[in-house]
Amino acid sequence: MTTAAAPPRVPEAIHRRRWAILSTLVLALLVVVLDNSILNVAMKTIATPAPVGLGATQSDLEWAINSYTLVFAGLLFTSGLLGDRFGRKRALLAGMVVFGIASLLSAMAGSPGELVSYRALMGVGGALAMPATLAIIMNVFERAEQPKAIGIWAGAVGLAIAIGPITGGLLIEHFWWGSVFLVNVPIVIVAVIAMAILVPESKDPNPGKMDPVGVLLSIIGLVALIYGIIKGGELADFTVVDAWLPTLIGVVALVAFVLFERRTRFPALDISWFRNKVFSASVVVVGVIFFALMGVSFFGVFYIQSVRGYSALQAGMLMLPMAAAQLVFAPRARLVVDRLGVAATAAAGMVLVALGFVGYGVITATSPIWVLIVLGLVMGAGMAHVMPPVTVAIMGSLPREKAGAGSAVNNTFRQVGGSLGVAVLGAVLSTSYRDGMSDTLQQLPPEYRDKAGESLEATMAVAEHMGDKGKGLIAPAFDSFMHAMHVVSWLSVAISMVGALVAWFLLPRRTAAPGGPAGQVPPQADQASAQDAQGGQARAAAAADA
């Protein structure tokens, strides 16, 4: 007598096309990350006065990034719940359509203000799409294949980083700056068609109610906090009202958000999830690594193009090693986790990232260019061994029906960490640069002092405008920028090492079981794992019969 095996958790029709589904989800990830990596290359051109660029200031450039990430982070809670409630495929398709329309509008922007606004609309589209991608992966792959699928999902970030700067460089050299956004449109069209055909619908059978108060508090808190930090960096003084008041408002709003989420019956963010040590440590590591990397990528473009004199295309090529290392190692990180465990793998990855920042902390304006290539390889390999294992830990510690909300938390900490990195490290860079230029600026006519002290690009523009009289600004500007870059790099070293310590002491030593550290499996995950095993047995039996 043969006992019939339980049916697999994932229907066979979906299981057969799971890799094709993953490919369409990677397209969504590519277009979102591609946009930000292209924007980094285009920042110098956008900062150039019209008609070449928009004449964007340092603050404008930061807000072109932060407007997207703030809206993205602020809406992720809601969009994750929307996907769980109404369908993740619907959320994915809606997000891609909004993202494509906003990309077209950004390409046609006539001022820095318009660009910032349309970038915020792109954030709406990204917020709808991104949580759905990871949630769908959790629902179309069996438990045993999820680490590999998530590794490919994380490796797609490396692919986008690789394609973005080179594509951006080619577009900037042959077309106008708006082409870096227009390139998103055909990718979105292809992705939407493929998703409509291949991606199955899934949702939470028992969703909770919406939490508009929590979402509003999170948006107010993040926007006010980062605005205050950016303003303090612009003014080189964090004690002025324009800087500390919005910062204080942001802190108060975020505290109110946490308190409200603890008391409401249907929170946008379930604070109780953070009682799980693995979950908390994982999201902290995600936030830390993007805090450091996004801030440094901001000054890296100006170092390569302004200090070293490379073109936008050449700058993109020099970013390729970091992206290539991430693309190669991320899908294979699971093999290292199987051998060493989550804690050792993620901690070692953070140490590699820190070593890369050490290199930036000692590099000079005349260092051999191969040094940048090596630093990119080291940092890319480090990041590739951090993101996949911590993402698996985050998603594995939550019930499957909350995959959308769990994905939203993962992406929120990533985006908030990156946004804060640009704001905080950008403010430190701006303040250090202005302090280094203070004596030189005092020798300028009053009408040039404030403008010349904003950034290296602003100083170069003033020097060019002043003609022969401005030549004396160039050498001090380069020296001040290099000093400011070193300050930010060493700060990033310290931040990365904090992430390494968190990973080493709080993540599981051995490979994490679904639902938390090794040996601690919650009932939902244990039941799901059993179903996965039974599903695998069913497929094996079917194959044997055939």
C-alpha positions in Angstrom: 0.0 0.0 0.0 1.4 3.4 -1.0 0.6 6.6 1.0 -0.2 9.5 -1.3 2.2 12.5 -0.8 0.7 15.8 0.1 0.3 18.2 -2.8 3.1 20.7 -3.3 2.7 24.2 -1.8 3.3 25.8 -5.2 1.0 24.6 -8.0 2.9 22.6 -10.7 2.0 25.0 -13.5 3.6 27.9 -11.6 6.5 25.8 -10.5 7.4 24.9 -14.1 7.7 28.6 -15.1 9.2 29.9 -11.8 12.5 30.9 -13.4 10.7 32.8 -16.2 8.7 34.6 -13.5 11.9 35.5 -11.7 13.3 36.9 -14.9 10.3 39.3 -15.2 10.7 40.3 -11.6 14.4 41.0 -12.2 13.3 43.4 -14.9 11.3 45.4 -12.4 14.3 45.5 -10.1 16.7 46.4 -12.9 14.7 49.4 -14.0 14.4 50.9 -10.5 18.1 50.4 -9.6 19.2 51.3 -13.1 17.6 54.7 -12.8 19.5 55.5 -9.6 22.8 54.3 -10.9 22.3 56.3 -14.1 21.4 59.4 -12.1 24.7 59.2 -10.2 26.6 59.5 -13.4 24.4 62.3 -14.7 24.6 64.4 -11.6 27.6 66.4 -12.8 25.8 67.2 -16.1 22.6 68.1 -14.3 24.6 70.5 -12.1 25.9 72.3 -15.2 24.0 75.5 -16.1 21.4 75.5 -18.9 21.2 74.6 -21.8 23.5 71.7 -21.1 22.0 70.9 -17.7 19.6 72.4 -15.2 22.1 74.3 -13.0 21.2 72.1 -10.0 22.9 73.0 -6.7 24.4 70.4 -4.3 21.1 70.5 -2.4 19.1 70.0 -5.6 21.2 66.9 -6.5 20.7 65.4 -3.0 16.9 66.0 -3.2 16.8 64.5 -6.7 17.9 61.3 -4.9 16.1 61.9 -1.6 12.7 62.9 -3.1 12.6 59.4 -4.6 13.9 57.5 -1.6 11.8 59.4 0.9 8.5 58.8 -1.0 9.6 55.2 -1.7 10.3 54.6 2.0 7.3 56.4 3.2 4.9 54.5 1.0 6.5 51.0 1.3 4.5 50.1 4.4 1.2 50.9 2.7 2.2 49.4 -0.7 3.2 46.2 1.0 -0.1 46.0 2.7 -1.9 46.9 -0.6 -0.2 44.0 -2.4 -1.0 41.6 0.4 -4.6 42.7 0.5 -5.5 43.3 -3.2 -2.9 41.3 -5.0 0.8 41.5 -5.5 0.6 41.3 -9.3 -1.8 44.2 -9.4 0.6 46.3 -7.2 3.5 45.3 -9.4 1.9 46.3 -12.6 0.5 49.5 -11.2 3.9 50.4 -9.8 5.7 49.8 -13.1 3.2 51.9 -15.1 3.5 54.8 -12.7 7.3 54.5 -12.7 7.3 54.6 -16.5 5.1 57.7 -16.8 7.1 59.5 -14.1 10.4 58.6 -16.0 9.0 60.2 -19.1 8.0 63.4 -17.1 11.5 63.5 -15.5 13.1 63.4 -18.9 11.1 66.5 -19.9 11.7 68.5 -16.6 12.6 72.1 -17.2 14.0 73.0 -13.8 15.5 71.3 -10.7 12.2 71.7 -8.9 10.3 69.9 -11.6 12.9 67.1 -11.6 12.6 66.7 -7.8 8.8 66.5 -8.1 8.8 63.9 -10.9 11.4 61.9 -9.1 9.0 61.8 -6.1 6.4 60.4 -8.5 8.9 57.7 -9.5 9.2 56.9 -5.9 5.4 56.1 -5.8 5.8 53.7 -8.6 8.9 52.1 -7.1 7.1 51.7 -3.7 4.3 49.8 -5.4 6.5 47.5 -7.4 9.5 46.6 -5.2 7.7 44.9 -2.2 5.7 42.8 -4.7 8.9 41.4 -6.4 10.3 39.8 -3.3 6.8 38.7 -2.0 6.1 37.0 -5.3 9.5 35.1 -5.1 8.5 33.8 -1.7 5.2 32.5 -3.2 6.4 30.9 -6.4 9.6 29.1 -5.1 9.7 26.2 -2.7 11.6 26.9 0.6 14.7 25.0 -0.6 15.1 27.2 -3.7 14.3 30.5 -2.1 18.0 31.3 -1.1 19.1 30.8 -4.6 16.3 32.9 -6.0 16.9 35.7 -3.5 20.6 35.5 -4.4 19.7 36.1 -8.1 17.3 38.9 -7.0 20.1 40.6 -5.0 22.6 40.0 -7.8 20.3 41.8 -10.2 21.2 44.9 -8.2 24.8 44.4 -9.3 23.7 44.0 -12.9 21.8 47.2 -12.8 24.7 49.0 -11.2 26.9 47.7 -14.0 24.6 48.6 -16.8 23.5 52.0 -15.3 26.7 54.0 -15.3 27.8 52.8 -18.7 24.4 53.4 -20.2 24.3 56.7 -18.5 27.7 57.7 -19.7 26.8 56.7 -23.3 23.6 58.7 -23.2 25.2 61.8 -21.6 27.9 61.8 -24.2 25.5 61.5 -27.2 22.2 62.9 -26.0 20.8 65.4 -23.5 20.6 64.7 -19.8 16.9 63.7 -19.9 17.8 60.6 -21.9 18.9 58.9 -18.7 15.3 58.9 -17.6 13.7 58.3 -21.0 15.6 55.0 -21.3 13.4 53.5 -18.5 10.3 53.7 -20.7 11.0 50.9 -23.2 12.2 48.6 -20.3 9.0 49.3 -18.4 6.9 48.4 -21.5 8.6 45.1 -22.0 8.4 44.3 -18.3 4.7 45.1 -18.0 3.9 42.8 -21.0 5.9 39.9 -19.6 4.5 40.3 -16.1 0.9 40.4 -17.4 1.5 37.1 -19.1 3.7 35.1 -16.7 3.4 36.4 -13.1 0.6 34.7 -11.0 -1.6 36.6 -8.6 -1.2 36.0 -4.9 -2.5 37.8 -1.8 -2.8 37.5 2.0 -6.1 35.5 2.8 -6.5 37.4 6.0 -5.2 41.0 5.5 -5.4 43.6 8.2 -6.9 47.1 7.9 -4.9 50.1 6.5 -3.0 52.4 8.7 -3.0 55.9 7.2 -2.0 57.6 10.5 1.2 55.5 10.7 2.1 56.0 7.1 1.6 59.8 7.5 3.8 59.9 10.6 6.5 58.0 8.9 6.6 60.3 5.9 6.6 63.4 8.0 9.3 62.0 10.2 11.7 61.0 7.5 11.2 64.1 5.3 11.7 66.5 8.2 14.7 64.6 9.6 16.6 64.4 6.3 15.6 68.0 5.3 17.1 69.3 8.6 20.4 67.3 8.0 20.7 68.6 4.4 20.0 72.1 5.5 22.6 71.9 8.2 25.1 70.7 5.6 24.3 73.5 3.2 24.7 76.2 5.9 27.7 74.5 7.5 25.9 75.0 10.8 23.5 72.6 12.5 22.6 75.0 15.3 20.5 77.4 13.1 16.8 77.1 13.3 16.4 76.1 9.7 18.5 73.0 10.5 17.6 71.9 14.0 13.9 72.6 14.0 13.0 70.2 11.1 15.4 67.7 12.6 13.6 67.9 15.9 10.2 67.6 14.2 11.4 64.5 12.3 12.6 62.8 15.5 9.4 63.6 17.3 7.3 62.3 14.4 9.3 59.1 14.2 8.9 58.5 18.0 5.2 59.1 17.6 5.1 56.6 14.7 6.7 53.9 16.9 4.4 54.6 19.8 1.3 54.6 17.6 2.3 51.4 15.8 2.6 49.7 19.2 -0.9 50.6 20.2 -3.0 50.3 17.0 -4.7 47.0 16.2 -3.7 47.1 12.5 -0.2 48.7 12.3 1.5 49.5 9.0 4.7 48.2 10.7 4.3 45.4 13.2 6.7 46.4 15.9 6.6 43.0 17.5 8.6 41.6 14.5 11.6 43.4 16.0 11.5 41.2 19.0 13.0 38.5 16.8 16.7 39.0 17.1 17.5 37.7 13.7 14.9 40.0 12.0 16.1 43.1 13.9 19.8 42.4 13.3 19.2 41.8 9.6 17.3 45.0 8.9 19.9 47.0 10.8 22.7 45.5 8.7 20.7 46.3 5.5 20.3 49.9 6.6 23.9 50.3 7.7 25.4 49.0 4.4 23.3 51.2 2.2 23.9 54.1 4.5 27.6 53.9 3.9 27.5 52.9 0.2 24.9 55.5 -1.0 26.8 58.3 0.7 30.1 57.3 -0.8 28.7 56.7 -4.3 27.5 60.3 -4.1 31.1 61.8 -3.7 32.7 59.1 -5.9 31.2 60.5 -9.0 32.7 63.9 -8.3 36.1 62.4 -7.4 36.2 60.5 -10.7 34.9 63.2 -13.0 35.9 66.5 -11.3 39.1 65.7 -9.6 40.4 63.0 -12.0 38.9 64.5 -15.1 37.2 61.4 -16.5 34.1 61.6 -18.7 30.7 60.4 -17.7 31.2 57.2 -19.8 34.7 56.6 -18.3 33.2 57.2 -14.8 30.6 54.5 -15.6 33.3 52.1 -16.7 35.2 52.6 -13.4 32.1 51.7 -11.4 31.9 48.4 -13.4 34.2 46.4 -11.1 32.0 46.8 -8.0 28.9 45.9 -10.0 30.5 42.9 -11.7 31.8 41.5 -8.3 28.3 41.8 -6.9 26.7 40.2 -9.9 29.1 37.3 -9.8 29.2 36.6 -6.0 25.6 37.4 -4.9 23.9 34.3 -6.4 26.7 32.2 -4.9 26.6 33.6 -1.4 24.3 30.8 -0.3 27.2 28.4 -0.7 29.3 30.4 1.7 26.4 30.6 4.1 26.0 26.8 4.0 29.6 26.4 4.9 30.2 29.2 7.4 26.8 30.3 8.6 24.9 33.6 8.3 26.8 35.6 10.9 30.3 34.8 9.6 29.3 35.4 6.0 27.6 38.8 6.6 30.2 40.0 9.0 33.0 39.2 6.6 31.1 41.0 3.9 30.8 44.1 6.0 34.6 43.9 6.8 35.3 43.8 3.1 33.1 46.9 2.5 35.0 48.6 5.4 38.4 47.8 3.7 37.1 49.4 0.6 36.4 52.6 2.5 39.9 52.4 4.0 41.2 52.6 0.5 39.1 55.7 -0.3 40.3 57.2 3.0 43.9 57.2 1.8 43.6 57.6 -1.9 45.0 60.8 -3.5 44.2 62.9 -6.5 47.1 61.2 -8.4 46.7 57.5 -7.2 47.0 54.9 -10.0 43.6 54.2 -11.5 43.9 50.5 -10.9 43.5 51.3 -7.2 39.9 52.3 -7.9 39.3 49.0 -9.8 40.6 47.0 -6.9 38.5 48.9 -4.4 35.4 48.4 -6.5 36.0 44.6 -6.6 36.6 44.4 -2.9 33.5 46.4 -2.0 31.3 44.6 -4.5 32.3 41.2 -3.2 31.6 42.4 0.3 28.1 43.6 -0.5 27.4 40.4 -2.4 28.0 38.4 0.8 25.8 40.7 2.9 22.5 41.3 1.1 21.4 37.8 0.1 21.9 36.1 3.5 20.3 39.0 5.5 17.4 39.2 3.0 16.8 35.4 3.4 16.9 35.9 7.1 14.3 38.7 7.0 11.9 36.9 4.8 12.3 33.6 6.5 11.5 35.0 9.9 8.0 36.1 8.9 4.9 34.1 7.9 4.5 33.6 4.2 1.2 35.5 4.1 3.0 38.6 5.3 5.6 38.4 2.5 4.6 41.8 1.1 4.9 43.5 4.4 8.2 41.7 5.1 9.6 42.8 1.7 8.4 46.3 2.4 10.4 46.3 5.7 13.5 45.0 3.9 13.3 47.6 1.2 12.4 50.4 3.6 15.5 49.9 5.7 17.6 49.7 2.5 16.1 52.9 1.1 16.0 54.8 4.3 19.6 53.8 5.0 20.6 55.0 1.6 18.7 58.2 1.9 20.2 59.0 5.3 23.6 58.1 3.9 23.2 60.7 1.2 21.9 63.2 3.6 24.3 62.7 6.5 27.4 61.9 4.6 26.6 64.6 2.0 26.2 67.1 4.9 29.5 66.0 6.4 31.1 66.3 2.9 29.6 69.7 2.4 30.6 71.0 5.8 34.1 69.7 5.7 34.6 71.1 2.2 33.3 74.5 3.2 35.5 74.6 6.3 38.6 73.7 4.2 37.8 76.5 1.8 36.9 79.1 4.5 40.2 81.1 4.2 40.2 81.0 0.4 36.5 82.1 0.3 37.2 85.1 2.5 39.5 86.5 -0.3 36.6 86.4 -2.8 34.2 89.3 -3.5 31.1 88.9 -1.2 28.8 88.0 -4.1 30.8 84.9 -4.9 31.5 83.5 -1.4 28.3 81.6 -0.6 28.0 80.1 -4.1 31.6 79.1 -4.3 31.4 77.3 -0.9 28.5 75.0 -1.8 30.5 72.3 -3.5 33.5 71.5 -5.7 31.4 71.9 -8.8 30.2 75.3 -7.6 33.7 76.4 -6.9 34.8 75.4 -10.4 31.9 77.3 -11.9 32.8 80.4 -10.0 36.5 80.0 -11.0 35.6 79.8 -14.6 33.3 82.8 -14.4 36.0 84.9 -12.8 38.5 84.0 -15.5 42.2 84.5 -14.6 41.3 85.8 -11.2 39.6 82.5 -10.4 42.6 80.3 -11.1 43.7 80.5 -7.5 40.5 78.7 -6.4 41.3 75.4 -8.2 44.1 74.0 -6.2 42.5 74.8 -2.7 39.2 73.4 -4.0 40.8 70.1 -4.9 42.7 69.9 -1.6 39.5 70.7 0.4 37.5 68.1 -1.5 40.0 65.4 -1.0 40.2 66.1 2.7 36.3 66.1 2.9 36.2 62.8 1.0 38.7 61.3 3.4 36.7 62.4 6.4 33.5 60.8 4.9 35.4 57.6 4.0 36.8 57.1 7.5 33.3 57.8 8.9 32.0 55.1 6.6 34.7 52.7 7.8 33.4 53.1 11.4 29.8 52.7 10.3 30.6 49.5 8.3 32.4 48.0 11.3 29.4 48.6 13.4 27.4 46.6 10.9 30.0 43.8 11.0 29.7 43.6 14.8 25.9 43.5 14.6 26.1 40.7 12.1 28.7 38.7 14.0 27.0 38.9 17.4 23.3 38.9 16.5 22.9 36.8 13.4 22.8 33.0 13.7 26.2 31.2 13.7 24.9 28.3 11.7 22.6 28.5 8.6 19.4 30.1 9.7 16.3 27.9 9.6 13.1 29.4 8.3 11.8 31.7 10.9 14.9 32.6 12.8 18.2 31.2 14.1 19.1 27.6 13.7 16.9 25.5 15.7 14.2 28.1 16.4 11.4 27.6 13.9 8.0 29.2 14.5 4.9 27.1 13.9 4.0 28.8 10.6 7.5 28.3 9.1 7.8 24.7 10.5 4.5 23.8 8.8 5.5 25.5 5.6 8.8 23.7 5.6 7.0 20.4 6.1 4.7 21.2 3.2 7.7 22.1 1.0 9.4 18.7 1.9 6.2 16.9 1.1 5.9 18.8 -2.2 9.4 17.8 -3.1 8.6 14.2 -2.3 5.5 14.4 -4.5 7.5 15.7 -7.4 10.2 13.1 -6.9 7.5 10.4 -6.9 5.9 11.8 -10.0 9.3 11.8 -11.8 9.9 8.2 -10.7 6.5 7.1 -12.0 7.2 8.8 -15.3 
